[in-house]
Amino acid sequence: MSLQPSAISHVEGRGLPLRGDDIDTDRIMPARFLVAVSFEGLDRHLFEDDRAADPGHAFNTPRYAGASILIVNANFGCGSSREHAPQGLVRFGIRAVIGESFSDIFQGNASMLGLPCFMADRDAVDRLQTLVESTPAVAINADIASGEITAGSLRLAATLPPAVRDGFLSGQWNPTAMLLARFDEVRAVADRLPYIRGF
């Protein structure tokens, strides 16, 4: 098995529309679940409080079961920098997020997990959410290089930050995998550092 990170050129799947601005990381992954020693099982607690308060919450809706592309509104992932929020989404099966805007820290944490966050204007996002609400089975394709989002006959323009886009396309989005792929070089540098030797 290669440790080299793999390139991500596009994401395909069905959509899960989650409406609302300023959905923060505490709503995505409530703080009481941050005490886990690993990220395993976090997917079970995504939006746990919101889902309990609203039986009609999108993550409770059976017709979106198996969806892998989350469609959100403005300032998604704001609040604290907890990595548990994108970890929970990835472990749930989300492979891309399309929204109006994202917290910079959330977007950075998501990118290092191979989860691209595409940005589109409010009207485009609304049209995509409306389409998925009426036709949950519609296939969505999100292209990393061009930013084009297609869903049935719908075509939307979206963007990724250039460095993030280039990292996905080159396979250099995962710094841990990049270090492991060249671990002999990492070890050689560590062996030369006086404050590392002896541990």
N, C-alpha and C positions, 0 to 999 in steps of 0.2 A: 504494500500500500504506500503510495506516494504521500509525503508530507507537504508537497508543494501546493499552495492554495490554487484553486481552480478559478478560471475566469467565469464571470456571470454576464451574459450578453442580453438576456431577456428573461422575463418571468411570465408564465401563463397560469391561468386558473380561474376559478369563479370568485365573485366578489362578495364582500360582507360590508354593507353600508352602515356606518356608525355616525349619526348626525350629532352636531354640537360643537361649539367652539371652546377652546381653553380646557380641554380634557387633560388633566394633569396626571403625573406619574402615580400619585397616591390613589387616584381612581382606577388607573390601569392595574396597579399592583399595591393593594393596601399595606400600610407599614408593618402591620403585625406579622406579615409573611416574610419579612426581611431577615428573620433570625435563623433561617435555614442555613446549614453549612454547605449546601450545594444548590444548584438551580433546578435540580430534578423535581418534578411535580408542580412547578410554579404555574404551569398552564391551567391547572385546576382552580386557581385563585384569580384569574384574570377578571377584572371588573366585578369581583365578588359582591361588594356592597351595592353597587349600582344594579346588578342583576337581581339581588334579593329584594331591592326596593321597587323594581320594575319588571314584572313578569314578561312584558313585551320587549325587553331589551334585546338588541340585535344578537348578542351572544347567547340568548336563550331561544332564538328562533330556529326551529328545526329545518326550515327550508334553506338556511345558510350553512347547514352542517357540511363540513369538508371544504369550505371556502378557504382560499389561500391568499387573497388580495384584499386587504383592509382599506376601506375608502372613508376618509375622515375630513373634517373641516379645518378651521384655522387654529394655529398655535397648539397642535397636538403634541403631547409629551412635555408640556411645560411643568414647572415646579421643580422638585428635587432631581438630582442627577442619577437616581437609582438605576443601575444596570438591570435590575430585576424586571423592569417593565418590558424592554425589548426582549429579554431572555424568555419571559413568559409568552410573549407573542410568537417568537420563533418556535418554541416548544409546543405551542398550540397548533402550529402548522402554517402560520402566516409567512409568506415568502416575499411580499412587497407591500408597501403602504403608499396609497395615493391620497394626497390631501392638499389643502391650500397653503399651509405653512407648518413648520415643525420647530420645536425648541432645538437650538444648535446642539446642546448636549445629548438630547434624545437621538437626534439624527446621527451624531458621531458614534454613540453606543450601538445604535442599530446597524450602522455601516460595518462596524468591526465584527458583527455577527453574520454578515452577508445578507442583510435586510435593507434593500434600497427604499428610500423614501422620496417618491416623485412629487414635485410641486406643480400644481396647475391652478388656474384662476377659479374664482368662486363659482362662476356660471358653468364652467366645464365640470367641476367636481359635482355640482348639483345635478347636472344632466346624467352623469355616470351613476350617482346614487339613485336617482329616479329610475333609470333603466334597470338597475339590479333589483330594486324594490319590486318592480313590475315583472321582471323576467330573471329570477335568481339563477337559472341555469346558463345564462349567457356567458360565453367564454371571453375572458379579458386577456389581452397580450400587451405587456409593457416592455418596450424596447429601450435598453440602457443607452445605446449610442445616440439614437435620435431623440429619445424622450417621447416618442409617439405612443399613445395609448389607443388600442382598438378594442371595441366591444360591439359585436354585431356590425351594424352599419355606422356606429358612432366612431369618430376619429377625434382625438384630443391631443393638444400639444402640452407636454409637461417638461420639466427640467430636473436635473440633479446638479449639485455643485460640481464644477469641472474636475476637481481633484478626486471627489468621490466617484464620479462617473469613470474616470480614467483608472482608478484603483480596481473597480469591478471588472472592467474590460481587460485589464492586464493580469488579473489574478492577485494583485497586491493589496487587497482589501483586508487581509487577515494578518496583523503583525505577529501574532503568536506562531502561526503556521510558517510565516517567512523566516522567523528565527530558528524554528525547529528544522526547516529544510536546509539551513546552513549552520547546523549546531556545532560542527567541528570548528568553524571559524569563530563562533561565539565563545566556545571553550578556550580557544587559543588566546583570544583577547583577555578573557577572564584570568587566565593563567599568568598573564603579564602584569596584572593589576595588584599592587602590594596589599591593598585593603580587601581583596577577595581571597588570596592564598591562605590556606590553613583551615578553611571551613569545610 
